[in-house]
């Protein structure tokens, strides 16, 4: 019976997420424009950038977003403030390098959308996306740019545009 409650407790803790924690390590690999692999000693952690969604690798703008993030933090020592555990066992976090908020830098450069649903009240993200759109930076050069969720699931786009 104890084992059952212990396993249940672990499951609930994993479902609820993690308390904000600071991780420091080296970005070993940039998976795509919103996901990196962080090395801390002998530990590898997949980190999804909080508040943004970058184009998929095979989507228009995907390679550019990945390369931009690689230039920003590839093989560099970063600080991550964790926000939660996401689906697929990834940590969701805010990444900082030399005082720059990397998640926001991705939106400013036009290489990611702001995910208002998951980061409500992040006004600086809204302003950055609006400015990038106006200046036609990154993915905004393409008038047919679609969010990654619609690239993966085209049937969802019927009720939602940009």
C-alpha positions as CSV (number, residue, x, y, z in Angstrom):
1,X,0.0,0.0,0.0
2,X,2.9,2.4,0.8
3,X,4.4,1.7,-2.7
4,X,1.1,2.6,-4.3
5,X,0.9,6.0,-2.5
6,X,4.5,6.7,-3.2
7,X,4.0,6.0,-6.9
8,X,0.8,8.1,-6.9
9,X,2.6,11.0,-5.2
10,X,5.4,10.9,-7.8
11,X,2.9,10.9,-10.6
12,X,1.0,13.9,-9.1
13,X,4.3,15.8,-8.6
14,X,5.3,15.1,-12.2
15,X,1.8,16.2,-13.4
16,X,1.8,19.4,-11.4
17,X,5.2,20.4,-12.6
18,X,8.3,21.7,-10.9
19,X,8.7,24.7,-8.6
20,X,10.7,27.5,-10.2
21,X,14.3,26.4,-10.1
22,X,17.5,27.8,-11.6
23,X,19.5,25.6,-13.8
24,X,23.0,26.5,-15.2
25,X,24.7,24.5,-17.9
26,X,25.9,24.4,-21.4
27,X,23.6,24.2,-24.4
28,X,24.9,21.0,-25.9
29,X,22.5,20.9,-28.8
30,X,19.8,23.1,-30.4
31,X,17.1,20.7,-31.3
32,X,15.0,23.4,-33.1
33,X,14.0,27.0,-32.7
34,X,12.3,26.5,-29.3
35,X,14.0,23.4,-27.8
36,X,17.6,22.8,-26.6
37,X,19.5,20.1,-24.9
38,X,21.3,21.3,-21.7
39,X,24.3,19.6,-20.2
40,X,24.8,20.1,-16.4
41,X,27.8,17.9,-15.5
42,X,26.7,14.4,-16.4
43,X,23.0,15.3,-16.7
44,X,21.2,16.1,-19.9
45,X,18.0,18.0,-19.8
46,X,15.7,18.9,-22.7
47,X,14.4,22.4,-22.3
48,X,11.5,23.9,-24.2
49,X,11.6,27.7,-24.3
50,X,8.7,29.2,-22.3
51,X,6.2,31.5,-24.0
52,X,7.1,30.9,-27.6
53,X,6.6,28.6,-30.5
54,X,9.1,28.5,-33.4
55,X,8.5,27.0,-36.8
56,X,9.0,23.3,-37.2
57,X,12.3,22.3,-38.8
58,X,10.6,21.2,-42.1
59,X,8.3,24.2,-42.0
60,X,9.2,27.5,-43.8
61,X,11.4,29.5,-41.4
62,X,12.3,26.4,-39.3
63,X,15.9,26.1,-40.3
64,X,16.4,29.9,-39.9
65,X,14.9,29.8,-36.4
66,X,17.1,26.9,-35.4
67,X,20.2,28.5,-36.7
68,X,19.4,31.8,-35.0
69,X,19.0,30.1,-31.7
70,X,22.2,28.2,-32.3
71,X,24.1,31.5,-32.9
72,X,22.6,32.9,-29.7
73,X,23.3,30.1,-27.3
74,X,24.8,27.1,-29.0
75,X,27.7,25.6,-26.9
76,X,27.3,28.5,-24.5
77,X,26.8,28.5,-20.7
78,X,23.2,29.7,-19.9
79,X,21.0,30.2,-17.0
80,X,17.5,28.7,-17.1
81,X,14.6,29.6,-14.8
82,X,12.3,26.6,-14.9
83,X,8.6,27.3,-15.1
84,X,7.1,23.8,-15.3
85,X,7.5,20.3,-16.6
86,X,5.9,20.0,-20.0
87,X,4.6,17.2,-22.0
88,X,7.1,14.7,-23.3
89,X,9.3,15.1,-20.1
90,X,10.8,18.4,-21.1
91,X,11.5,21.2,-18.7
92,X,9.8,24.5,-19.8
93,X,12.0,27.5,-19.0
94,X,13.2,31.0,-19.5
95,X,16.7,31.0,-20.9
96,X,19.2,33.8,-20.2
97,X,22.6,34.4,-21.7
98,X,24.8,37.4,-20.8
99,X,21.8,39.3,-19.4
100,X,19.6,38.7,-22.5
101,X,16.3,36.9,-22.2
102,X,16.7,34.5,-25.1
103,X,13.0,33.5,-25.4
104,X,12.2,37.2,-26.0
105,X,15.1,37.6,-28.4
106,X,13.6,34.8,-30.6
107,X,10.3,36.8,-30.9
108,X,12.0,40.1,-31.4
109,X,14.0,38.7,-34.4
110,X,10.8,37.2,-35.9
111,X,11.8,33.6,-35.4
112,X,9.0,32.6,-33.1
113,X,5.4,33.4,-32.2
114,X,4.3,34.5,-28.8
115,X,2.2,31.9,-27.1
116,X,-0.3,34.1,-25.2
117,X,-2.2,31.0,-24.0
118,X,0.8,29.8,-22.0
119,X,2.3,33.2,-21.1
120,X,-0.6,35.6,-20.5
121,X,0.4,39.1,-19.4
122,X,3.8,38.8,-21.1
123,X,3.3,42.2,-22.7
124,X,6.9,42.5,-23.9
125,X,6.3,39.4,-26.0
126,X,3.2,40.9,-27.6
127,X,5.1,44.1,-28.4
128,X,8.1,42.2,-29.8
129,X,5.9,40.1,-32.1
130,X,4.0,43.2,-33.3
131,X,7.2,45.0,-34.1
132,X,8.7,42.0,-35.9
133,X,5.5,41.7,-38.0
134,X,5.7,45.3,-39.0
135,X,9.3,45.1,-39.9
136,X,8.8,41.7,-41.7
137,X,11.6,40.1,-39.7
138,X,12.3,36.3,-39.8
139,X,9.1,34.3,-40.5
140,X,7.1,37.5,-41.0
141,X,8.8,37.9,-44.5
142,X,6.5,35.1,-45.6
143,X,2.8,36.4,-45.8
144,X,1.7,32.7,-45.6
145,X,3.5,32.0,-42.3
146,X,1.4,29.6,-40.2
147,X,1.8,28.6,-36.6
148,X,3.5,25.3,-36.0
149,X,0.4,23.8,-34.5
150,X,-1.4,24.4,-37.8
151,X,1.5,23.0,-39.8
152,X,1.3,19.8,-37.7
153,X,-2.5,19.7,-37.7
154,X,-3.9,21.7,-40.7
155,X,-7.5,20.8,-39.8
156,X,-7.2,23.2,-36.8
157,X,-6.5,26.2,-38.9
158,X,-10.1,26.4,-40.1
159,X,-11.3,28.3,-37.1
160,X,-8.1,30.3,-36.3
161,X,-6.0,32.5,-38.6
162,X,-2.5,33.8,-37.7
